[in-house]
Amino acid sequence: MSSDKKDARNQEPDSYEKVTHLLAEFDTPGDLIKAAKKVRDAGYKKWDCHSPFPVHGIDPAMGIKPTILPLLVFGGGLSGLCIAVAMQWYFNSQEVAAAGVFSGWEWTVAGKPNWSFPANIPIAFELTILLSAFTTFFSMWGLNKLPQVWHPLFNSNNFAKSSNDSFFVAIDADDKKFNPVKTSEFLSEIGGSNIETVKIVTGKAHQRLPRAVIGFIIISVAMSLVPLAFIAKARASTSDKPHFHIIPNMDFQPKAGAQDGFNIFADGRSAQPYVSGTVARGSDNLREDSHLYQGIVDGKWAETFPEEISLDMRTMKRGQNRFKIYCAPCHGQSGNGQGVVHARAEAVGAIANDGWSQPANLLNAAFVKLPHGQIFNTISYGKGIMPGYRKQIPVSDRWAIAFYLRALQRAECDAKGNLEPEQRQRIKGQLPVGEIK
């Protein structure tokens, strides 16, 4: 530093007043917009408008250009996308050899290719959103010059009305066209009133931070290091005690692993042997009773219901309930094939455009003549495009559905008066039914 500059700094007074802005008040939003246009046309660059509420049209009046924030956010999101895709491609499909630390991170899963873009979309999406959000947050702070807890205009008592009922134009003293006299005359000419010169007190005395502030900063920084010290100590040490859990969930529950002892059982073993005579769930084909589990007797479709199925009102109600859940959406409440699925297909035109075929009318004579076992087997294993329901519906409920379907079919066959009303009600499940062999 030259001796002249050192002398100038040494001669600088401890404090002095510095002009920062010229502030002019306007009565209405319309006056503010007119004034903004004139300030813009006059060539001022560092100035701003202040009002107690958003004023429509103030942005073009001030000549404010669209913010570059969308471009920054797009750049952040694109960077996140490229980083995520490149990272996954590199680690999953390329041999990594960095100073011998990594070697051949080829991740083979079920014979799938090491690199497939669809499989990497979730991570790419997440990192795109993450960097877009960070870019939005930090760019907004930077473009608005935040944090800024104080502004020279706060020294003006008149400026407090900008949050209540007044409108202001403030021209910065750092503007190249700023001149205290000429700028004040200009603000008066465009309709401004209560024109005020805003000043701050500055100098060497005001450039020093108060000792109390310095002390507070030092103590805060020191205190912030204490948690980090405890974390570093915990990471570098070992203990035979579990970590403290504020929300333990099910992390500390009594449990036993494979081949472990477990004193809950009499033999002290955690893995208990299978109970004699049991069969794995879902293995209907392994069971001896083909009548009950497959609807077959002596290699033919069963003509009767199994002895294990009680043909009573309780079974009828159960079959009706299961039929409404699993069958009615396609075949309809009465089994005539007019379910809500078919109604929806008609509404959207799937019948003509997509080749939709109507579900079977279970009341037709062809289905009435089917043996009980064949109906049960169709419910269990499906037919055509109809899937099997043996995984979803227990075997007794499948027979109950077949039992209820027989009641619907008999009611339809006798709907023309071949049965007395009371008999017809019994078949529909409204009164106790007799045996249906």
Secondary structure by P-SEA (a helix, b strand, c coil): ccaaaaaaaaacccbbbbbcbbbbbbccaaaaaaaaaaaaaacccccccccccccccccccccccccaaaaaaaaaaaaaaaaaaaaaaaaccccccccccccccccccccccccccccaaaaaaaaaaaaaaaaaaaaaaaaacccccccccccccccccccccccbbbbbcccccccaaaaaaaaaaaccccbbbbbbbbccccccccaaaaaaaaaaaaaaaaaaaaaaaaaaccccccccccccccccccccccccccccccccccccccccccccccccccccccccccccccccccccccccccccaaaaaaaaaaaacccccccccccccccaaaaaaaaacccccccccccccccccccccccaaaaaaaaaccccccccccccccaaaaaaaaaaaaaaaaaaaaccccccaaaaaaaaccccccccc
